Amino acid sequence: MRWSGINHLAMVTPDMDATVRFYNDVLGMELVATLGNGDPNEPYPYRHYFFRIGDANTLAFFEWPGIDTGEKKPAGVPAPGREFDHVSFNVPTVEDLLALRARLVEHGYDVTPVIDHTIIYSIYFDDPVNGAALEASVWVRDLERVPYWGDPEPVESAVTRIKERDAGAQPPGNPQAGI
């Protein structure tokens, strides 16, 4: 199976208007679809909006008025009862990452300095409407050409995949390998 990105990541908001203002107006993610709320083609009793984050890749929100989206949790910090930590949006260049950081600061949002994660540079900030931990990242290492194996004690299945990749073998399920 070959994947081509994320069709959409579905999140929840208690306030779609504020969500549109943040994601479209501040982050610059174009609003590309609005479903539900009486739409005869999608008769949901609630709103479901989509924002473009790349070619055929979107971030979607369900508006459930009055929903408690829970306590805010910083990205990468363990918290019980969570299946989701944060979402990271890719930007094409370091300059774009710096421009986004400046834009967030200009609009009065808290944002971290640029963090060097060896393979990506990132900034972290929160969705001001539902409290979701967000990240924007830029790749600074071409993992297709030069993989990075930083874990000094990788799990057994990773060791096998690393050896296969380093030996030039196709990973299981790769359509280019005819599997």
BADOGU-28281 format. One line per field, with one value per residue: x, y, z of N, C-alpha, C, O in turn; residue number from 1. Coordinates in nm, 4 decimals. Layout:
BEGIN
n_X	X, ...
n_Y	Y, ...
n_Z	Z, ...
ca_X	X, ...
ca_Y	Y, ...
ca_Z	Z, ...
c_X	X, ...
c_Y	Y, ...
c_Z	Z, ...
o_X	X, ...
o_Y	Y, ...
o_Z	Z, ...
seq	NUM, ...
***
This chain:
BEGIN
n_X	0.0843, 0.0594, 0.0781, -0.0531, -0.0607, -0.2431, -0.5816, -0.7830, -0.7585, -0.9590, -1.0929, -1.2317, -1.4363, -1.5712, -1.6574, -1.7074, -1.6839, -1.4776, -1.2786, -1.2514, -1.1599, -0.9053, -0.7648, -0.7965, -0.7626, -0.5430, -0.3484, -0.3467, -0.4590, -0.6535, -1.0052, -1.1927, -1.4218, -1.7550, -1.9687, -2.2780, -2.5041, -2.7647, -2.7242, -2.8410, -2.7115, -2.5367, -2.6622, -2.5931, -2.6529, -2.4810, -2.1942, -1.9288, -1.6247, -1.3614, -1.0148, -0.7573, -0.4370, -0.2427, -0.1783, -0.4629, -0.4780, -0.6193, -0.7353, -0.9887, -1.2833, -1.5310, -1.8094, -1.9298, -2.1378, -2.0928, -1.9415, -1.7060, -1.3783, -1.1775, -0.8864, -0.6088, -0.3094, 0.0346, 0.2366, 0.3969, 0.4217, 0.3638, 0.0334, -0.2366, -0.5084, -0.5157, -0.5205, -0.4251, -0.1655, -0.0419, -0.0678, 0.1375, 0.2081, 0.3392, 0.5762, 0.7270, 0.9901, 1.2626, 1.2475, 0.9734, 0.8775, 0.9821, 0.8461, 0.5808, 0.5959, 0.6480, 0.4092, 0.2201, 0.3059, 0.2660, -0.0123, -0.0657, -0.0412, 0.0903, 0.3976, 0.6540, 1.0167, 1.2148, 1.2686, 1.5244, 1.5090, 1.6841, 1.6077, 1.4001, 1.2988, 1.1045, 0.8114, 0.5957, 0.2564, -0.0719, -0.4063, -0.6309, -0.9012, -0.9936, -0.7904, -0.6084, -0.2840, -0.0471, 0.1879, 0.4324, 0.6422, 0.9559, 1.1288, 1.4669, 1.6392, 1.6883, 1.5199, 1.4697, 1.6976, 1.9040, 1.8627, 1.7769, 1.8843, 1.8426, 1.7730, 1.9293, 1.8717, 1.6806, 1.3494, 1.2861, 1.1510, 1.2031, 1.4809, 1.5064, 1.3821, 1.5527, 1.7929, 1.7123, 1.6580, 1.9066, 2.0496, 1.9483, 1.7159, 1.3713, 1.1083, 0.8515, 0.5445, 0.5796, 0.4798, 0.6485, 0.8177, 0.6797, 0.5051
n_Y	-0.1187, 0.2154, 0.5295, 0.8636, 1.0868, 1.2741, 1.2501, 1.3785, 1.5100, 1.4746, 1.6915, 1.8418, 2.1209, 2.3752, 2.6109, 2.7144, 2.9500, 3.0978, 2.9093, 2.9094, 3.1713, 3.1506, 2.9308, 2.9836, 3.2676, 3.3434, 3.1278, 3.0784, 2.8632, 2.7586, 2.7692, 2.5145, 2.3564, 2.3260, 2.1442, 1.9822, 2.0899, 2.1212, 2.1043, 1.9741, 1.7671, 1.6529, 1.5682, 1.6235, 1.7053, 1.8954, 2.1147, 2.0599, 2.1332, 2.1942, 2.2516, 2.3376, 2.1931, 2.1139, 1.9629, 1.7872, 1.7271, 1.7745, 1.9505, 1.8904, 1.9966, 1.9167, 2.0882, 2.0961, 2.2463, 2.3740, 2.1608, 2.0100, 2.0328, 1.9441, 1.9618, 2.1728, 2.0460, 2.0434, 1.9868, 1.6745, 1.6124, 1.3774, 1.2594, 1.1214, 0.9190, 0.9975, 0.9691, 1.1088, 1.3292, 1.5641, 1.7632, 1.8056, 2.0448, 2.0574, 2.2814, 2.4405, 2.5608, 2.6819, 2.9557, 2.9950, 2.8777, 3.0526, 3.2839, 3.2109, 3.1814, 3.4487, 3.5624, 3.4429, 3.5486, 3.8193, 3.8239, 3.7864, 3.5347, 3.2743, 3.1211, 2.8836, 2.9200, 2.8360, 2.4930, 2.2566, 1.9458, 1.7596, 1.6137, 1.7694, 2.1143, 2.2891, 2.4685, 2.5327, 2.5695, 2.6576, 2.5672, 2.8204, 2.7921, 2.5231, 2.4185, 2.2292, 2.0898, 2.2179, 2.2028, 2.3307, 2.2355, 2.1955, 1.9995, 1.9203, 1.7370, 1.4948, 1.2212, 1.0119, 0.9825, 0.9932, 0.8276, 0.8540, 0.7137, 0.7443, 0.6353, 0.4716, 0.2182, 0.0595, -0.0834, -0.4341, -0.4881, -0.2536, -0.2666, -0.4771, -0.3598, -0.1420, -0.2720, -0.3997, -0.1760, -0.0438, -0.2349, -0.2140, -0.3429, -0.3763, -0.2519, -0.4485, -0.4844, -0.2786, -0.1304, -0.0963, -0.3040, -0.5092, -0.6438
n_Z	0.0000, -0.0861, 0.0502, 0.0207, 0.1745, 0.4241, 0.4139, 0.5668, 0.8939, 1.1604, 1.3922, 1.6917, 1.7649, 1.9798, 1.8733, 1.5688, 1.4192, 1.5474, 1.5053, 1.2240, 1.1932, 1.3205, 1.1896, 0.9097, 0.8798, 1.0493, 1.0484, 0.7782, 0.6393, 0.3868, 0.3840, 0.2532, 0.2322, 0.3532, 0.5418, 0.6474, 0.9138, 0.8213, 0.5482, 0.2484, 0.1086, 0.2871, 0.5548, 0.8312, 1.1769, 1.2660, 1.2166, 0.9769, 0.8794, 0.6403, 0.5978, 0.3760, 0.3806, 0.2179, -0.1056, -0.1657, 0.1039, 0.4145, 0.7083, 0.9313, 1.1064, 1.3444, 1.4600, 1.7712, 1.9557, 2.2816, 2.3680, 2.5829, 2.5380, 2.6930, 2.9142, 2.8309, 2.6851, 2.6712, 2.3778, 2.3340, 2.6025, 2.8470, 2.9235, 3.0999, 2.9660, 2.7002, 2.3498, 2.1475, 2.0759, 1.9478, 1.6463, 1.3655, 1.1286, 0.8066, 0.6700, 0.3832, 0.3931, 0.6019, 0.6219, 0.5825, 0.8168, 1.0098, 0.9331, 0.9859, 1.2619, 1.3349, 1.2447, 1.4178, 1.6652, 1.6106, 1.6029, 1.8666, 1.9878, 2.1971, 2.1314, 2.0800, 2.0759, 1.7823, 1.7635, 1.7458, 1.6179, 1.5139, 1.2723, 1.1889, 1.2135, 1.4473, 1.5642, 1.8401, 1.9393, 2.0624, 1.9714, 1.9944, 2.0323, 2.0825, 2.2331, 2.1396, 2.1008, 1.8827, 1.6120, 1.3917, 1.1304, 0.9583, 0.7272, 0.7697, 0.6973, 0.4513, 0.4645, 0.2955, 0.1425, 0.3354, 0.6015, 0.9519, 1.2419, 1.5458, 1.7946, 2.0523, 2.1456, 1.9736, 1.9223, 1.8570, 1.6092, 1.4685, 1.4446, 1.2615, 1.0318, 0.9914, 0.9292, 0.6902, 0.5306, 0.5285, 0.3940, 0.1479, 0.0816, -0.0124, 0.1881, 0.3592, 0.1823, 0.0022, -0.2940, -0.5110, -0.4967, -0.5951, -0.4313
ca_X	0.0000, 0.1343, -0.0033, -0.0210, -0.0788, -0.3584, -0.7008, -0.8175, -0.7503, -1.0824, -1.0835, -1.3576, -1.4342, -1.6980, -1.6875, -1.6560, -1.6474, -1.3438, -1.1878, -1.2258, -1.0744, -0.7687, -0.6999, -0.7940, -0.7121, -0.4116, -0.2535, -0.3457, -0.5102, -0.7740, -1.1295, -1.2274, -1.5514, -1.8410, -2.0737, -2.3659, -2.5836, -2.8813, -2.6848, -2.9208, -2.6252, -2.4713, -2.7589, -2.5517, -2.7114, -2.3703, -2.1046, -1.8061, -1.5516, -1.2319, -0.9121, -0.6495, -0.3011, -0.1547, -0.2529, -0.5524, -0.4586, -0.6979, -0.7655, -1.1334, -1.3381, -1.6720, -1.8513, -2.0265, -2.1527, -2.0967, -1.8577, -1.5865, -1.2655, -1.0808, -0.7770, -0.4987, -0.1926, 0.1456, 0.2833, 0.5080, 0.4243, 0.2702, -0.0895, -0.3220, -0.6374, -0.5015, -0.4763, -0.3740, -0.0739, -0.0446, -0.0542, 0.2417, 0.1866, 0.4649, 0.5977, 0.8324, 1.1249, 1.2910, 1.1954, 0.8291, 0.8582, 1.0082, 0.7373, 0.4630, 0.6195, 0.6289, 0.2665, 0.1532, 0.3427, 0.1981, -0.1536, -0.0771, -0.0426, 0.2140, 0.4629, 0.7898, 1.1255, 1.2383, 1.3315, 1.5993, 1.4859, 1.7799, 1.5546, 1.3074, 1.2906, 0.9632, 0.7576, 0.4771, 0.1567, -0.2005, -0.5296, -0.6931, -1.0432, -1.0186, -0.6773, -0.5222, -0.1424, -0.0117, 0.3287, 0.4659, 0.7763, 1.0193, 1.2311, 1.6033, 1.7171, 1.6187, 1.5195, 1.4708, 1.8382, 1.9898, 1.7797, 1.8359, 1.8554, 1.8960, 1.7425, 2.0418, 1.8212, 1.5510, 1.2726, 1.3304, 1.0968, 1.2751, 1.6141, 1.4890, 1.3552, 1.6751, 1.8868, 1.6609, 1.6754, 2.0499, 2.0986, 1.8884, 1.5964, 1.2433, 1.0301, 0.7327, 0.4272, 0.6140, 0.4312, 0.7574, 0.8851, 0.5923, 0.4328
ca_Y	0.0000, 0.3403, 0.6405, 0.9904, 1.1978, 1.2653, 1.3060, 1.4792, 1.4810, 1.5311, 1.7414, 1.8942, 2.2580, 2.4242, 2.7399, 2.7087, 3.0836, 3.1265, 2.8148, 2.9626, 3.2903, 3.1118, 2.8467, 3.0494, 3.4045, 3.3550, 3.0278, 3.0812, 2.7392, 2.7968, 2.6968, 2.4595, 2.2891, 2.3381, 2.0423, 1.9667, 2.1999, 2.1370, 2.0813, 1.8600, 1.6595, 1.5966, 1.6154, 1.6174, 1.8123, 1.9779, 2.1614, 1.9838, 2.2217, 2.1439, 2.3512, 2.2791, 2.2058, 2.0688, 1.9005, 1.6794, 1.7044, 1.8741, 1.9436, 1.9088, 2.0171, 1.9051, 2.1826, 2.0460, 2.3568, 2.3414, 2.0454, 2.0349, 1.9694, 1.8985, 2.0504, 2.1872, 1.9637, 2.0787, 1.8818, 1.5906, 1.5940, 1.2684, 1.2882, 1.0023, 0.9288, 1.0641, 0.8913, 1.2079, 1.4209, 1.6903, 1.7509, 1.8923, 2.0852, 2.0757, 2.4014, 2.4051, 2.6123, 2.7435, 3.0924, 2.9869, 2.8498, 3.1783, 3.3771, 3.1668, 3.2164, 3.5932, 3.5891, 3.4049, 3.6489, 3.9432, 3.8108, 3.7751, 3.3964, 3.2203, 3.0260, 2.8538, 2.9459, 2.7233, 2.3800, 2.1699, 1.8043, 1.6854, 1.5879, 1.8789, 2.2299, 2.3024, 2.5619, 2.4778, 2.6671, 2.5930, 2.6131, 2.9019, 2.7608, 2.3951, 2.3833, 2.1252, 2.1234, 2.2240, 2.2184, 2.3512, 2.1787, 2.1914, 1.8946, 1.9693, 1.6192, 1.4127, 1.0872, 0.9134, 0.9629, 0.9740, 0.8016, 0.8873, 0.6118, 0.8034, 0.5575, 0.3816, 0.0841, 0.0492, -0.2068, -0.5413, -0.4736, -0.1436, -0.3168, -0.5531, -0.2659, -0.0637, -0.3596, -0.4153, -0.0508, -0.0204, -0.3332, -0.1825, -0.4236, -0.3054, -0.2885, -0.5276, -0.4115, -0.1704, -0.1667, -0.0965, -0.4328, -0.6091, -0.7178
ca_Z	0.0000, -0.0892, 0.0993, -0.0444, 0.2677, 0.5127, 0.3523, 0.6668, 1.0359, 1.2147, 1.5291, 1.7439, 1.8140, 2.0318, 1.8113, 1.4315, 1.3729, 1.5988, 1.4398, 1.0891, 1.2058, 1.3543, 1.0888, 0.7797, 0.8822, 1.1145, 0.9986, 0.6323, 0.5804, 0.3140, 0.4062, 0.1212, 0.2324, 0.4707, 0.5348, 0.7618, 0.9651, 0.7339, 0.4093, 0.2000, 0.0620, 0.4053, 0.6546, 0.9720, 1.2574, 1.3153, 1.1107, 0.9506, 0.7880, 0.5968, 0.5650, 0.2961, 0.4341, 0.1100, -0.2141, -0.1235, 0.2473, 0.4866, 0.8505, 0.9415, 1.2402, 1.3759, 1.5636, 1.8661, 2.0507, 2.4235, 2.3997, 2.6639, 2.4686, 2.7933, 2.9530, 2.7364, 2.7140, 2.5835, 2.2873, 2.3769, 2.7476, 2.8769, 2.9973, 3.0961, 2.8995, 2.5704, 2.2349, 2.0541, 2.1417, 1.8750, 1.5014, 1.3117, 0.9904, 0.7342, 0.5889, 0.2876, 0.4171, 0.7317, 0.6142, 0.6049, 0.9590, 1.0806, 0.8998, 1.0605, 1.4020, 1.3453, 1.2281, 1.5424, 1.7651, 1.5693, 1.6387, 2.0110, 2.0357, 2.2528, 2.0415, 2.1268, 1.9812, 1.6925, 1.8298, 1.6544, 1.6480, 1.4320, 1.1380, 1.1609, 1.3018, 1.4818, 1.6622, 1.9052, 1.9814, 2.0908, 1.9092, 2.0990, 2.0448, 2.1479, 2.3179, 2.0828, 2.0856, 1.7415, 1.5773, 1.2507, 1.1147, 0.8264, 0.7194, 0.7474, 0.6580, 0.3528, 0.5217, 0.1870, 0.1042, 0.4523, 0.7191, 1.0817, 1.3421, 1.6675, 1.9151, 2.0777, 2.1754, 1.9060, 1.9407, 1.7666, 1.4740, 1.4042, 1.4097, 1.1377, 0.9218, 0.9695, 0.8569, 0.5540, 0.4566, 0.5101, 0.2969, 0.0184, 0.0588, -0.0091, 0.3058, 0.3289, 0.1369, -0.0887, -0.4255, -0.6074, -0.4851, -0.6547, -0.3267
c_X	0.0876, 0.0398, 0.0386, -0.0443, -0.1966, -0.4764, -0.7561, -0.7950, -0.8712, -1.0643, -1.2190, -1.3371, -1.5697, -1.7443, -1.6263, -1.6129, -1.5067, -1.2402, -1.1530, -1.1337, -0.9294, -0.7021, -0.6920, -0.7216, -0.5730, -0.3110, -0.2480, -0.3869, -0.6453, -0.8924, -1.1780, -1.3608, -1.6236, -1.9567, -2.1627, -2.4482, -2.7039, -2.8490, -2.7620, -2.8361, -2.5538, -2.5546, -2.7186, -2.6228, -2.6040, -2.2848, -1.9816, -1.7317, -1.4117, -1.1402, -0.7988, -0.5149, -0.1976, -0.2401, -0.3295, -0.5328, -0.5316, -0.7024, -0.9139, -1.1745, -1.4866, -1.7012, -1.9610, -2.0411, -2.1644, -2.0098, -1.7380, -1.4712, -1.1537, -0.9740, -0.6721, -0.3808, -0.0813, 0.1899, 0.3996, 0.5203, 0.3221, 0.1499, -0.1790, -0.4517, -0.6321, -0.4568, -0.4078, -0.2832, -0.0781, -0.0407, 0.0532, 0.2135, 0.3214, 0.4652, 0.7195, 0.9742, 1.1393, 1.2356, 1.0446, 0.7979, 0.8774, 0.8972, 0.6101, 0.4783, 0.5946, 0.4809, 0.1879, 0.1808, 0.2690, 0.0503, -0.1745, -0.0820, 0.0925, 0.2687, 0.6056, 0.8931, 1.1374, 1.3182, 1.3982, 1.5812, 1.5727, 1.7302, 1.4556, 1.3358, 1.1417, 0.9368, 0.6298, 0.3875, 0.0259, -0.3101, -0.6037, -0.8409, -1.0647, -0.9006, -0.5853, -0.3795, -0.1059, 0.1375, 0.3359, 0.6119, 0.8246, 1.1257, 1.3665, 1.6972, 1.6317, 1.6250, 1.5116, 1.6144, 1.9261, 1.9019, 1.8534, 1.7909, 1.9143, 1.8722, 1.8565, 1.9990, 1.6844, 1.4819, 1.3107, 1.2788, 1.1651, 1.4145, 1.6073, 1.4695, 1.4791, 1.7756, 1.8426, 1.6863, 1.8233, 2.1103, 2.0399, 1.7656, 1.4727, 1.1675, 0.9052, 0.6177, 0.4564, 0.5704, 0.5418, 0.8342, 0.7998, 0.5147, 0.2915
c_Y	0.1235, 0.4542, 0.7688, 1.1102, 1.1717, 1.3286, 1.4148, 1.4230, 1.5500, 1.5676, 1.7986, 2.0371, 2.2934, 2.5510, 2.7453, 2.8459, 3.1206, 3.0343, 2.8628, 3.0837, 3.2523, 3.0367, 2.9136, 3.1837, 3.4177, 3.2568, 3.0230, 2.9502, 2.7702, 2.7072, 2.6479, 2.3855, 2.3127, 2.2403, 2.0508, 2.0883, 2.2280, 2.1240, 1.9601, 1.7429, 1.5877, 1.6393, 1.5934, 1.7276, 1.9067, 2.0200, 2.0710, 2.0604, 2.1668, 2.2591, 2.2815, 2.3024, 2.1609, 2.0072, 1.7795, 1.6389, 1.8150, 1.8460, 1.9748, 1.9261, 1.9872, 2.0122, 2.1174, 2.1526, 2.3066, 2.2230, 2.0887, 1.9610, 1.9315, 2.0008, 2.0570, 2.1020, 2.0058, 1.9597, 1.8059, 1.5675, 1.4855, 1.3158, 1.1653, 1.0283, 0.9953, 0.9642, 0.9816, 1.3034, 1.5580, 1.6616, 1.8507, 1.9186, 2.1110, 2.2108, 2.3752, 2.4486, 2.6662, 2.8863, 3.0953, 2.9609, 2.9773, 3.2804, 3.3399, 3.2030, 3.3655, 3.6302, 3.5549, 3.5072, 3.7803, 3.9417, 3.7843, 3.6341, 3.3579, 3.1156, 3.0061, 2.9113, 2.8250, 2.6170, 2.2917, 2.0251, 1.7121, 1.6632, 1.6952, 1.9942, 2.2537, 2.4221, 2.4995, 2.5913, 2.5914, 2.6511, 2.6925, 2.8696, 2.6313, 2.3442, 2.2764, 2.1762, 2.1124, 2.2470, 2.2520, 2.3108, 2.1927, 2.0823, 1.9580, 1.8546, 1.5379, 1.2670, 0.9773, 0.8806, 0.9258, 0.9528, 0.8389, 0.7843, 0.6590, 0.7248, 0.4591, 0.2381, 0.0661, -0.0840, -0.3058, -0.5236, -0.3588, -0.1873, -0.3919, -0.4594, -0.1826, -0.1465, -0.3793, -0.2903, -0.0252, -0.1161, -0.3095, -0.2644, -0.3353, -0.3466, -0.3685, -0.4384, -0.2985, -0.2081, -0.1699, -0.2275, -0.5449, -0.6915, -0.6664
c_Z	0.0000, -0.0502, 0.0306, 0.0458, 0.3592, 0.4403, 0.4433, 0.8063, 1.0959, 1.3615, 1.5681, 1.7905, 1.8744, 1.9597, 1.6704, 1.3814, 1.4194, 1.5346, 1.2998, 1.0982, 1.2358, 1.2388, 0.9516, 0.7868, 0.9435, 1.0549, 0.8460, 0.5670, 0.5178, 0.3506, 0.2702, 0.1181, 0.3640, 0.4525, 0.6576, 0.7935, 0.8749, 0.5860, 0.3563, 0.1500, 0.1757, 0.5260, 0.8006, 1.0500, 1.3143, 1.1959, 1.1003, 0.8415, 0.7610, 0.5557, 0.4897, 0.3656, 0.3322, 0.0018, -0.1621, 0.0229, 0.3229, 0.6361, 0.8606, 1.0878, 1.2408, 1.4795, 1.6455, 1.9744, 2.1942, 2.4632, 2.4841, 2.5971, 2.5653, 2.8233, 2.8433, 2.7827, 2.6195, 2.4984, 2.3488, 2.5255, 2.7821, 2.9576, 2.9884, 3.0203, 2.7638, 2.4651, 2.1328, 2.1296, 2.0746, 1.7267, 1.4579, 1.1644, 0.9252, 0.6640, 0.5010, 0.3230, 0.5595, 0.7339, 0.6378, 0.7517, 1.0405, 1.0554, 0.9754, 1.2073, 1.4241, 1.3336, 1.3549, 1.6525, 1.7365, 1.6081, 1.7880, 2.0665, 2.0923, 2.1570, 2.0913, 2.0306, 1.8880, 1.7678, 1.7241, 1.6990, 1.5612, 1.2897, 1.0933, 1.2569, 1.3246, 1.5710, 1.7169, 1.9528, 2.0019, 2.0046, 2.0163, 2.1217, 2.1219, 2.2293, 2.2630, 2.0696, 1.9380, 1.7246, 1.4291, 1.2373, 0.9711, 0.8314, 0.6931, 0.7132, 0.5615, 0.3987, 0.4158, 0.1466, 0.2226, 0.5761, 0.8482, 1.1836, 1.4754, 1.7947, 1.9396, 2.1073, 2.1086, 1.9339, 1.8312, 1.6241, 1.3990, 1.3616, 1.2767, 1.0190, 0.8895, 0.8907, 0.7133, 0.4718, 0.4276, 0.4074, 0.1576, -0.0142, 0.0620, 0.1169, 0.2675, 0.2842, 0.0414, -0.2301, -0.5315, -0.6025, -0.5432, -0.5536, -0.3174
o_X	0.1810, -0.0657, 0.1529, -0.0473, -0.2440, -0.4727, -0.7737, -0.8111, -0.8850, -1.0253, -1.3107, -1.2337, -1.6728, -1.8571, -1.5083, -1.5147, -1.4258, -1.1265, -1.0364, -1.0399, -0.8382, -0.5939, -0.5902, -0.6301, -0.4921, -0.2013, -0.1529, -0.3536, -0.7406, -0.8814, -1.2023, -1.4093, -1.5626, -2.0341, -2.1298, -2.4615, -2.7409, -2.9405, -2.7503, -2.8841, -2.5144, -2.5205, -2.7996, -2.6503, -2.6336, -2.3012, -1.9360, -1.7699, -1.3513, -1.1827, -0.7494, -0.4822, -0.0775, -0.3621, -0.2693, -0.5680, -0.5092, -0.6771, -0.9604, -1.1087, -1.5595, -1.6268, -2.0697, -1.9675, -2.2357, -2.0047, -1.6770, -1.4674, -1.0459, -0.9711, -0.6492, -0.3556, -0.1010, 0.1815, 0.4896, 0.6187, 0.2044, 0.1615, -0.1960, -0.4989, -0.7341, -0.3660, -0.3400, -0.3201, -0.1142, -0.0134, 0.0591, 0.1971, 0.4072, 0.3647, 0.8067, 1.0698, 1.0403, 1.1832, 0.9931, 0.7020, 0.7982, 0.8590, 0.5392, 0.3835, 0.5283, 0.4329, 0.0989, 0.0895, 0.2164, -0.0062, -0.2874, -0.1230, 0.1965, 0.1941, 0.6697, 0.8605, 1.0753, 1.4216, 1.3355, 1.6310, 1.5357, 1.8034, 1.4300, 1.3892, 1.0616, 1.0245, 0.5635, 0.4349, 0.0141, -0.3075, -0.6367, -0.8995, -1.1442, -0.9094, -0.4920, -0.3567, -0.1309, 0.2039, 0.2534, 0.6952, 0.7460, 1.2028, 1.3794, 1.8184, 1.5138, 1.7240, 1.5437, 1.6478, 2.0120, 1.8702, 1.9756, 1.6713, 2.0240, 1.9432, 1.8794, 2.0798, 1.5829, 1.5468, 1.3610, 1.3541, 1.1828, 1.4614, 1.6922, 1.5339, 1.5070, 1.8365, 1.9257, 1.7307, 1.8601, 2.2092, 2.0771, 1.7150, 1.4695, 1.1631, 0.8578, 0.5956, 0.3638, 0.6184, 0.5287, 0.9085, 0.8402, 0.4637, 0.2134
o_Y	0.1333, 0.4720, 0.7817, 1.2237, 1.0586, 1.4474, 1.5293, 1.3035, 1.6717, 1.4845, 1.8032, 2.0705, 2.2469, 2.5956, 2.7768, 2.8564, 3.1691, 3.0755, 2.8576, 3.0968, 3.3151, 3.0754, 2.9013, 3.2098, 3.4963, 3.2964, 2.9682, 2.9270, 2.8042, 2.5846, 2.7289, 2.3541, 2.3187, 2.2528, 2.1156, 2.1792, 2.3435, 2.1322, 1.8519, 1.6295, 1.4720, 1.7370, 1.5503, 1.8337, 1.9887, 1.9667, 2.0136, 2.0544, 2.1018, 2.3523, 2.1779, 2.4146, 2.1692, 1.9999, 1.6809, 1.5273, 1.9336, 1.7349, 2.0743, 1.8765, 2.0267, 2.0265, 2.0877, 2.1516, 2.2106, 2.1879, 2.1924, 1.8380, 1.8908, 2.1102, 1.9596, 2.0876, 2.0042, 1.8450, 1.8652, 1.5093, 1.5005, 1.3998, 1.1099, 1.1415, 1.0450, 0.8844, 0.9333, 1.3533, 1.6570, 1.5489, 1.9637, 1.8255, 2.1784, 2.2502, 2.2968, 2.3801, 2.6924, 2.9317, 3.1853, 3.0164, 3.0067, 3.3547, 3.4280, 3.2501, 3.4042, 3.7189, 3.6300, 3.5476, 3.8440, 4.0456, 3.7622, 3.6147, 3.4020, 3.0312, 3.0998, 2.9468, 2.7218, 2.6463, 2.2561, 1.9854, 1.5969, 1.6910, 1.7105, 1.9748, 2.2402, 2.4705, 2.4222, 2.6946, 2.4751, 2.7689, 2.6363, 2.9150, 2.6277, 2.2370, 2.2354, 2.2912, 2.0095, 2.3031, 2.2055, 2.3463, 2.2006, 2.0734, 2.0411, 1.8726, 1.5149, 1.1980, 0.8618, 0.7652, 0.8383, 1.0482, 0.8529, 0.7697, 0.6177, 0.7444, 0.3711, 0.1460, 0.0581, -0.1840, -0.2668, -0.5419, -0.3671, -0.1493, -0.3727, -0.4774, -0.1559, -0.0969, -0.3763, -0.2979, 0.0107, -0.0836, -0.3767, -0.2571, -0.2329, -0.4653, -0.3574, -0.3309, -0.2275, -0.3083, -0.2400, -0.2587, -0.6612, -0.7984, -0.7149
o_Z	0.0796, -0.1111, -0.0131, -0.0017, 0.3697, 0.4082, 0.4015, 0.8311, 1.0838, 1.4436, 1.4861, 1.8483, 1.8257, 1.9807, 1.6546, 1.3080, 1.3403, 1.5117, 1.2605, 1.0194, 1.1820, 1.1948, 0.8836, 0.7087, 0.8940, 1.0154, 0.7902, 0.4508, 0.5880, 0.3483, 0.1807, 0.0094, 0.4708, 0.3576, 0.7570, 0.7115, 0.8540, 0.5040, 0.4138, 0.1491, 0.1603, 0.5927, 0.8827, 0.9940, 1.4011, 1.0862, 1.1992, 0.7246, 0.8464, 0.4874, 0.5343, 0.4044, 0.3579, 0.0159, -0.1195, 0.0611, 0.2988, 0.6825, 0.8051, 1.1793, 1.1498, 1.5765, 1.5959, 2.0730, 2.2234, 2.5811, 2.4583, 2.5997, 2.5219, 2.7669, 2.7716, 2.9023, 2.4980, 2.5424, 2.4082, 2.5712, 2.7494, 3.0469, 2.8798, 3.0109, 2.7159, 2.4885, 2.0421, 2.2359, 2.1382, 1.6853, 1.5063, 1.0856, 0.9822, 0.6047, 0.5384, 0.2867, 0.6279, 0.8356, 0.7042, 0.8053, 1.1300, 1.1459, 1.0240, 1.2701, 1.5203, 1.4042, 1.3947, 1.7246, 1.8278, 1.6422, 1.8317, 2.1810, 2.0434, 2.1073, 2.1388, 1.9173, 1.9135, 1.8279, 1.6243, 1.8043, 1.5384, 1.1947, 0.9739, 1.3661, 1.2321, 1.6425, 1.6477, 1.9999, 1.9634, 1.9690, 2.1207, 2.2200, 2.2159, 2.2890, 2.3321, 2.0320, 1.8751, 1.8118, 1.3505, 1.3207, 0.8767, 0.9269, 0.6033, 0.7018, 0.5884, 0.3745, 0.4440, 0.1199, 0.2123, 0.6471, 0.8507, 1.2086, 1.5129, 1.8934, 1.8567, 2.0958, 2.1778, 1.9648, 1.7258, 1.5284, 1.2774, 1.2543, 1.1897, 0.9156, 0.7727, 0.7959, 0.6226, 0.3573, 0.3158, 0.3417, 0.0615, -0.1261, 0.1302, 0.1493, 0.1544, 0.3401, 0.0022, -0.2831, -0.6317, -0.6956, -0.5418, -0.5872, -0.2356
seq	1, 2, 3, 4, 5, 6, 7, 8, 9, 10, 11, 12, 13, 14, 15, 16, 17, 18, 19, 20, 21, 22, 23, 24, 25, 26, 27, 28, 29, 30, 31, 32, 33, 34, 35, 36, 37, 38, 39, 40, 41, 42, 43, 44, 45, 46, 47, 48, 49, 50, 51, 52, 53, 54, 55, 56, 57, 58, 59, 60, 61, 62, 63, 64, 65, 66, 67, 68, 69, 70, 71, 72, 73, 74, 75, 76, 77, 78, 79, 80, 81, 82, 83, 84, 85, 86, 87, 88, 89, 90, 91, 92, 93, 94, 95, 96, 97, 98, 99, 100, 101, 102, 103, 104, 105, 106, 107, 108, 109, 110, 111, 112, 113, 114, 115, 116, 117, 118, 119, 120, 121, 122, 123, 124, 125, 126, 127, 128, 129, 130, 131, 132, 133, 134, 135, 136, 137, 138, 139, 140, 141, 142, 143, 144, 145, 146, 147, 148, 149, 150, 151, 152, 153, 154, 155, 156, 157, 158, 159, 160, 161, 162, 163, 164, 165, 166, 167, 168, 169, 170, 171, 172, 173, 174, 175, 176, 177, 178, 179
***
